[in-house]
Amino acid sequence: MKRWLKLAAGAAALTLATAGCAGSSGTDTAASSSGAPAQITGDVTVWLMTGSAPSTLTDALNKEFEAAHPGVKVKYEIQQWDGIQQKLTTALAGGTPPDVIEIGNTQTAAFASQDGVLTDLTADKDSFNGAQWLKGLADSGTYEGKTYGVPFYAANREVIYRKDMFEQAGIAKPPTSNDEWIDAITKLKTKFGSDPDFQPLYMPGQNWYALLSFIWDNGGDIAQADGKNYKATLDSAGAKAGLEFYKKLVDTSGTKAPKDADEAKPQQATVYGAGKVAMMIGLPWELPTAAKTDPSLTAKTGAFAIPSKTAGQSAPVFLGGSNLAIPANSKNVAAAKEYIKLLSSAKYQGQLAAAGVVPGTSTDLTGLDKDPLGSVMAKASTNGKAVPASPKWGDVESGQNPVKDMLTAYLTGKKTLDQATADANAALNKLIGG
């Protein structure tokens, strides 16, 4: 369930060979948008990624699907992350693609922008619990007003913190505003600052997913739609305010994290596990990683939503995860739609929540509510957003990411705020601007 991180890290925009993709809609005459069980025949091939869904879920799902459609066989294949881009590209351009595929929500626009590659699912949204999709997830599967991806699952960041350190520092409750957050950092420094290894907040210089929260909270964005293209907006007032707050966190905390690396270099969970860090901005499953070093951290750790500049509110969060899609040249589109319909049901979405992620097509987050860190993530997810739905977004994340470069240049003082944002804006426009 943790593999959404690899998708959220982005992938190069795909140039799909569209020969053989131009057109077939398979056996779509039995589409399920009416809500009645479709009369389908033939096998349905499903590609999901390793780690995306527990085997208990997929085993039960496939068994139920086959029982509901006698004679239909689910050919369920777990795919590996290494080499998946080329494998998908080849499969979608060929004559016998899978019928259901999982793709990253930052990748979906790259596929959808290619004519005849993905099936338009706009008319089928109601069959897939469309009314309950989180807006941030729905946006990631939409391209030029049409739906090509059905939300599968997602996750978002939160502030993971040491409850025992907060108590010792006299912090009665988790911060619910930026001002309270800065105040908590100051109190932690006062209490534990005599230890040269102590960090009230571990804040790497290139945690740009966290930066997104600060930019959105200040009314800014990375880019905005400009006709059929996108225009970078990193030089806007809101984006600049987000960067200023990021720098304030770094400077106030005195974090020892590198300013030229993200949260994976080194793994921040390992740093937190060493016992000298009071807070980090991360994902719920980073705690078990930290607890491998110190098992007592599990009981000592809590979480709170990334605070907003507005007291009592939380900042918007980036929703990273996966979508489900149907290749346009699938030989069994009707069966594929029925399969996604079942996977989108509350029954199986609830199992995803119980496994520790935000379900894509259900507002029932009961499974997550049972976990202290998961419940915070679930609540924050309702204020989630996606990166711009640009077909070229993969180039941003897989190459020399202008947002990361901007952060490092600004935090190290190599560039002023205006210089850093202007340069990043220009670089981003070259990647996604048309």
C-alpha positions, 0 to 999 in steps of 0.5 A: 500500500505504500507504493503510491509514493513512486507514482507521486514522485512522477514519471516521464510524460509518455509518447505512446505509439498510437498505431492500433490504438485508434479506436476500438471500444471493445464490447462496450455495448454492455456498458454498466452506466445504467446500474444494471448488471452487464451481460458480459462474456470473455476474460478480463485482464487486470494489471495492478501494481505490486503493493497497491492492494492486499491479496485478501482484497483482490482474492475476494474481489476476483472471486466475487466478480467471477461468481457474478459473471459465470464463464468470465475469468479474471486474469489478474496480474501484479506488475512491478514498478521497474520497467512499467512505463515501457511495458504499459506503452508497449501494451497500450500500442499493441493489439492485446492490451490489458482491460484494466490498468492502474496508473499514477494520478500524476501520469494520467494526463499523459496517457489521456492526452494521446488520442485513442489510448484510454477509454472515455469514462465520463458517462460511467462516473455514477457507476463508479461512485462518482458522487463520492470522489474527493475533488483532488482525486477526481481532478487527477483523472480528468483531462480537457473536461473528460474523465479517463481515470477512476480514483483508486486510492491516495495518501497525503502528508501530515505532521508526525510528532513526539507526544512526550516531547510536546508534553515536556516542553509545555505544549498542551495541544497540537498546533492549529495555526502557523503561529502556534506551530512556530510557537511550539518549535520555539518551546521545543528549542527552549526545552531540548536545545542544549542537545546539539543533535536535537531538531524540533522539526526535521525539514529537508530543503526540497520537500516540495510536497510540503511546499505545495500545502503552504502555497495553496494555503496562501491562495497560490498555485504551481500552475494554472490552466491556460486554454489547453496548456498550463501557465506557471504561477510560481512568481505569484504572491501566493506562491511567494508567501508559501516559500517565505513560510517554508523558510521560516520553518527551516530558520526557526527550527534550525533543522540539520536536514540538507537544503539540497535534498528531499525527505528521502535523502536521507530517509527522514523516518530513519532520522526521526527514529534516532530519537533526536527529532520532535516533528517531521512532515510525512506519511503515516507509514513512516512511523513503522519505519522509524520504530524499527530503530526504536519500538517505543516510538509507536506509543510516543508518536501522534499526528496533526494536520499541516496547520493553516495560516488561518487559526483552526484550519488545516492547509490543503494537502497534495493527494498522491496515488493511483487511478484505474483506467481502461485502454481504448483498444481493450477487447472487453471494455464492458467487463472492465467497467463492471470490474472497476464498478465492483472495486469502486464499491463501498465494500472494497473501498472500505478494505483499502481504508482498513489497509491504511490509505484514503479510498478513491471512490468512497467517503467512508473512512472508518478503517482509517479512523481506527489508527491515530495517524491514519485518522488525521490523514483521512480528515486532511484528505478532504482538503486535498488537491492534485498537481496540474493535469498537464500531460507533460507533468512527468517531465517536471518530476522525473527531470531537473525539478524546477520547484526543488531547485527553487527551494534550494536556491532560496533557502541557501541564499544563492538567490533572492525570493524574487530571483528564485521564483522568477527562474523557477517559473521560467523553467516550469513554463518550458516544461509544461507551458505548451 
